[in-house]
Amino acid sequence: MNKVILGLLAVFLSIGCNRQQSATSNSIVVIAPYRYANTWVFDDDKRGLVREAFVAGTPELIDKMRVKLESSMPGVGFNFTQPIALRVDELISGVKSAIGIKIFGDDLDVLKVKAEALARVLGKVRGAADINVEKVSGLAYLQIEIDRDKLARYGINVADVQEVVETAIGGKEATKIYEGQKVFGLAVRFPESARSDVSPIRQILIASPQGALIPLGQLAHVYVTEGPAQISREMAQRRIVVECNVTDRDIGGFVKESQSKIDAAVKLPPGYYLTWGGQFENQQRAMRRFSIVVPITIAAIFLLLFGSFNSVKQALLIILNIPFALIGGILALLIGGFNMSVSASVGFIALFGVAVLNGIVMVSYFNELRREGIPIESAVLKGAVLRLRPVLITASVAALGLVPMLFATGPGSEIQKPLAAVVIGGLISSTLLTLFMLPALYKVFERDNAEAKTVHLPEPPATTELQ
C-alpha cells in the first residue's frame, strides 16, 4: 500500500500503522502528508525540479489515491479521512466515515443480509464512495458435539470428556513453580499446531472406567464451522453498521435520495429498524440550531433598527437588504459548485450584518437630506451619489479580506471556501441592489410624506443626545 501511495507525486511521505480490529480482519491506518498545489518538487524521473500543479487540494488527491488503491488491491475496503476528523466522528457517532447507517435487530444473519442489500442500494446513489459493511461473520469455530449414546456404551461421563478437551485446548494448571517467595502456576495444553488442526483433536484419548483409551473422534463429532466474528451492541440491542463517504455533492441531498431508495428496495422484518448517523447527524443538529438562531438574529437586527430610526417602515426597508444579500450568496454557491454546509450558513449570518450596515448608511443620509428641506426625489438622487463611495468601501473591505480564503488550497480549505464564497457573492449583489433598488424603494416607502412641505423625520437617538 505504501508503494502505491508514494507513487503519487503529491505524497512525499507514507506512515503505516497496524491495528488489530477484530479476530478476522486487520485495520491499517496510513497517514499520507501531501504537498500543496503549485509548489516546486524534485522528480526522479525527470531528474529536476517540477511544479506540482495537478493536486489542487485534498478531494483531488483522495480521488487519485482511491482509483490507484482499488485497482491494485481488489477486495480491500478503504476509508479516506483526516486524522482529527476520524477521531471526532468515532467519538460522536461511533463510525469512522461521513455517514453511518446502523441496523438494529436480534438475528445476526438477518442483520448481515439486510446490511449487504442496503450497501448494494447505496452503491447506486450518486456520490457514494468507500462503502463498507461491518464484519460480523467469518470466524472459524471448533465445534465438538458429544454423542451421549456412545458415552453411555463405554460408561464415560460427559464431564470427563469436557475436562480433557478443556485441558488440551484451553489449558489447565498442572503444578506450581516456586522461585524464592514467588509462585507461578504451570499450565499444560496442546501446542499451537495441534490446536489449529482438527485431526490431532480427534485423536485425544479419553480413558474409560474399564481402563480403555478411546479417541475423541469416536465419542463426538469434531468439525470446524463458521460463526460470528463479533457481536456489536448499542442501546441493549444487536446492530450492524454500513459506512459510507460522500463525494461531489452535499450530505443532506445524498441522505435524502438514499433514504427514498432504501425504503423502496430494502424491507426490514418486524422488530428491525435503522438509524442514520455520522457527519449527517451533526449537520442536521447544526441546521436545527440555525433554524432557531437565524430568525432570532433577524428579529434582533429589526429591533435595533427600529430603536435607531423610530420607524417601522424604514426598519423594514433596511431589512430588505438581507434578501438582496441572499441572492448573491446562493448564486456564489451554485457557480463555485459548493454545497450548503454549516460554514456556508455561518457565512450568511456574517453577511446579514454587513448588508444591513450598507442600508443604514443610505437611509440615514436620505433622512438627513430631507431634514434640510430637500425634496424626496432630489434627496434620493443626491444621497445615492454621495453615499456611493462609503457603501463601496464598506463592502469591498469585507469582501477583499476573504479573497485569500476563497482561493485557499491547503488543509481546511473545504470549510473556508463556502464561507468566503457566500460573503463575497452576497456583498456584490447586496451592494449593487442597495445602490439601485434601495433609493427607489425609499421613495415608495416615504410617498406619504413626499408632498409635505415640512418633513418631521425621527432623528437617531445618538444625534438627539449630541444636541
N, C-alpha and C positions, 0 to 999 in steps of 0.2 A: 504493500500500500504506500509506503514512504517513497518508493521509486516512482510510482505513478504520480503522486502529488508533486514531488520535486521535479517532474518533467515539465511542469508549468513554469514559464519564465518568471511569472509574478511571485511565485512562492520561493523564498530564499531559505526556509528552514522548516523541518517537519519533526515534531517530537511525538513519539508514540508512547502510550501508557496502557498497559493491560489491566483489566479489572474483571474479576470473576463475578458474573451477574447471577447465574443460576447453575444448576447441576448439569445443564445440557448446552449452554451457549456462553460464549465469552463476549464481553463488550470491550471494544478497543477505542480509546479516546485518542484522537490525533489532533494536536494543536499545530496549525499551519499559519504562521505570520506571513503577511504578503506586503509587497511594495505598493506604494501609491502610484497612481497613474502619472504619466509624463515625468518620470524620474529616469536618470541615467544608470544603466546596469551593465555589467560585463557579460557578454555572451561568448561561451566557449566555442560554439560552432563558427561564429564569425570572427572570433579572436579580436574583439574590440568592444568599445562602448556602444550601446544601442539605447535608444529612447523607449522606455516602457510606456506604451500607449494603448494596448489592447484591453487592459483591465481598467474599467472606469470606477469600479467600486466592488463591494462585497457581493451583490447579486450576480454580476457578470462572472466573477471568479468562481462562485459556487456552481453556476451552470456549467462551466468548463470542467470543474472537478467532478460533478455528478456524471457527466457524459463519459469521461475517461474511466472513472471507477466502475460504473455499471457495465461498461463494455469489457473491461478487463477482469472483473470479479463477479460473474453472474451468481445469483443465489444468495448474495450477501445484502442485508438491509443497511441503508445509510440514513443518517440524520445530521443535517448541516445546521449549526447554530453558533452563537457566540458563547464564550466561556461563562460570562456573568449571566447572560440570558438563560443559559442551560440550568444554572443553579436556581435562579429565581423561578423559572417555570416549574422546576421539580419541587421546590418548596411550597409554592402556592397551590398547584393542582395535582402534583404527583406524576406528571408526564413531562417528557423532555422535548416536546415539539410544540408547534404553534397551536395545534388542535388535538385534543384527546377525546375520543368517543368511548365512554365506559358503558358496557352492557352488564347488567346485574341479573342474576338468576341462581338456580340451585344446581343444575346439572352442568358439569364441565364440558361434556361432549356437545351439548346443545349450545353452550356459550361459544365454543370453538367454531362450530358450523356457522352460526349466525355472524360471528366476527369476520370469518372469511368471506361470507356473502356480502357483508357490509363493505369490506375492503374492495371487493370487485366493483361494486356500485360506485364507491368513492373514486376509484381509478378512472372512471369515465367522466368525471366532473372536470371542467376546465380549470387549470391552476393547481390541481392536486399533485403533490410530489412527496417522495420519501415516505410512502405508506408502509407501515409496519404493524403486524398483529402480534400481540404479546404471546410469547411462547409458553404454553401451559401443558404441553404433552411432548412425548418423545423420549422420556427417561426409561431406561431398561430396569425392570424389576425381576428379582429372582423369586419365583413362586414355588412353594413346597406345599402340596396338598396331600395330607396324610390319609392313607387308606385304613380306616379303623377295622375293617373286616380282617385284613392281613395281620394287623397288630394283635387282634384277638386270637388269631390262629397260632401265633408264636408266644402269646402271653406277655406282650410288651405294652407298657403304659405309654400314653401319649406324652406325658410329662418327661419321660426318659428320652424320647426322641427329640423333643424340643430343647432339652438341656444340652444334648450332644450337638445339635445344629447351632444353638446359641454360642457354644464354646468354639466350634470350628470357624464360624463366620464372624460373629461379633467379638469373640474373645472373652476370656474369663480368668480371673485372678487365680493362679495356682499356688503361689507361695509368696513369701516376703523376703526382701533383701535388706540386711542391716549394715549400715556404714556409720560406725560410731553411734551417735544419737539420732541419726536419720534413718527413716524406714521407708522403703519403696516397695510397692506391690508389683509382682511379676506376673503378667498376663500372657497366656498362650492362645494362638489361633493359627489358622492356615495362612501360608504366605499369599501375597497378592496374586500371583499367577494361578494358584489353586482356587482362590475365592472368586476370580473373574471368569472361571470356566465351569460349565455345568457338569462335565464328566467327573472331575475329582470329587465334587459334592455328592454325586450319585454313588460313589464308591466308599463313602463314610460308613464304617462298620458300627452296627448297633448290637449290643450284647443282649441276648435273651436270658430269661431266668434259668434256662437249661444249660447256659454257657455257650450257645451257638452265636456266631458272629454273622449278622445278616446285613448286606449292603442296603443303604438307604433307598436306592433306586427300586428295590423290591418291596419296600414298605410305603413308598409315597411317589407321587408324580412330581418330578422336579423339572421345571422348564423356565425359560426367560420370556417375559411378556412386557408390553409397552404400557406405561402408566403416566400419570400426571407428573410433570417436571416441577411445577409449583402451583400453589393454590393461593391466589391473591384475594384478600377480603377488604371490604370497605363498608362502613355502616352496618356491620354484622351480617354482610351478605357476600357471596362469592361474586367476583367480577372479572372481566377481561377487557383490555384496553386496545383500541385501534388508534395508532398515532399517525399524524399527517401534517405536512407543511404546506404552505400556500405560496405560490409564485405568480407574479404578473397580474394580480387582482386583489381586491380588498377582502379581508377576512369575513366581514359581515355578509357581503353578497355571496361569497363562496359557501358559507354555512347555510344560508337561506336556500340556495339551489340544492345543496347536498341533502338537507332535511326533506325537501319535497321528493327527491328521487329515492331516498332511503325509505320514506314512509310508503311509497308506492311499490317498491321492489322487495323489501325485507319485512316480513311479518313475524313478530315475536310471539311466542306462546304466552298463555296467561301466567302472570306472576313474574314475567321478564320485562325489563324496561331499560332504556338507555338515557344517558345524560351527556351533554357537551361541555367540555372544559378546556383548559389551556389559555392561550392568549385571547381567544374569543370570549371566554368568561370574564377576563379582566377588561376587555374592551366594552362589553355590554354593561359591566358595572360602572365604568367611567362614563359611558354615554347616558346612563340613568342619572348620574350626578350632574352631568352637563345639562340635561333637560330641566333640572332644578336651578342650576347656577345661572344659566343664560337668561331666563325670564327675570330672575331677581336682579341681575346686572342691568338689564334694560330698564326695569322699573326704578332702580336706584338712579340711573342716569336721568330718567324723566323727572324724578323728584328734585334732583339737583338743578336741572334746567328750569323747572317751574320756580324754584326758590330764587334763581338768579334773575329771571326775566319777569316774574309775576304774571305770566301769561300762558294759558294752556295751549293756545294756538301756536305761539312761537316755540314752545317746548316740543309740540308735535312736529312742527316744521323742521326743527333740528334733528329730531329722531329719525326723520326720513332719510338722513344720510346713512343710516345703518343698512337699509335695503340697497342703496347705491353702492355701498362697500361690498355687500354680499354678492352682487353681480360680478364684480371683478375677481373676488376670491374664488368663486365657483368656476369661472372661466379659466383662471390660472391653474386650478387643479386638473381640469379637463385637458388643457393644452399641454401641460407638463406630464400628463399620464400618472398623476399621483392619486392615491386612494384617500378617501375620507378617513382620517385616523384621529387619535387623541391629540397629537401635536398640531394637526390642522385645526381642530376645534379650539385649541388654545390660541392659535393664530387669529381666529375670528374674534375671540374675546378681546385680544390686544388691538385688533383693527377697529373695533367699535369706538374705543376711546379716542383714537386719532381722527376718525371720521367725524365724530361729534365735535371735536375741537375745531375743525375747519368750519363747520356750520356755525359755531359760536362766534368765530372771527367775522364771518359775513353778516350774520343777523345783528350782532351788536353794533357794527358800523352802520348798517342801514338805519337802525333806530337813532343813532347819534346824528346822522344827517337829517333825519326827519324832525328831530327836536330843534334843529336850526332853522326850520321852516322851509326846507327844500321839498318840492312836490315828490310824491312817491315814485313816479316814473324816473325823474331825474336822480333821485336818491339811489334807486336800484342800479341805474346805469353807472353813475359815478362811483358808487360803492363797489360794484363788481370790478371796475377797472383799477381802483386804488387798492383793493384787497387782493388783487391777483398775486402780487409778489409775496405777501405774508402766507397766503394759502399754499403756494408752490413751495416755499421754503419749509413750511411745517411738514408737508407730505414728503418732500424729497429727502429731508434729513432722516426720517424714519425708514424710508424705502432704501436709500443708498447704504444705510448701516446694515441691512440684511442681505445685500447682494452677495457678499462672500459666502454666506450660508446657503444661498440658492445654488451656487456652483461648487459646493464642497464635495469632495470625493473620498474623504477619509472615514475612519470609524465614527458612527453616529450620524453620518450624512443622510441616512434614510429617515431620520427624525427631524433634522434641521430643514431639509428641502421643502416638505409640505408646509411647515410653519412660515418659512420665508416666502414661498410662492403665494400663499393666502394673503399675507400682509402687503406684499408688493403689488399683486394684482388688484386687491381691494383698494389700495391707496390710489392707484391710477384711475380706476372707474369712479371712485368717490370724489377725487379732485376734479375730474372733468365734469361730472354731473353736478357737483357743488357750484362750480363756476358758471354753468349754463342753465341748469334747472332750478337751483335754489332761488336765484333772483326772480324768475318768473313765478315760482310758487309763492314767494314772499308777497308779490303783488296781488296774487289771488287771495291769500290768507288775510291780507290787510285791505281788501277792497272796500270794506265798510267805512274805513277812515280815509279813503283815497280822496274824497271830495271835501272833507272837513277843512275849514280854514285854519283852525287851531288844533294841533295834534297833541294829545296828552298820553305819551307812552311811558310806561313804568320804567324807572331807572334801576339799574342793578344796585343791590344793597351796598356794594363796595363804593360806588360813585356817591351815593347819598351820604355815607359815613365820612367821605373825604370833604364834602361841602360843610 
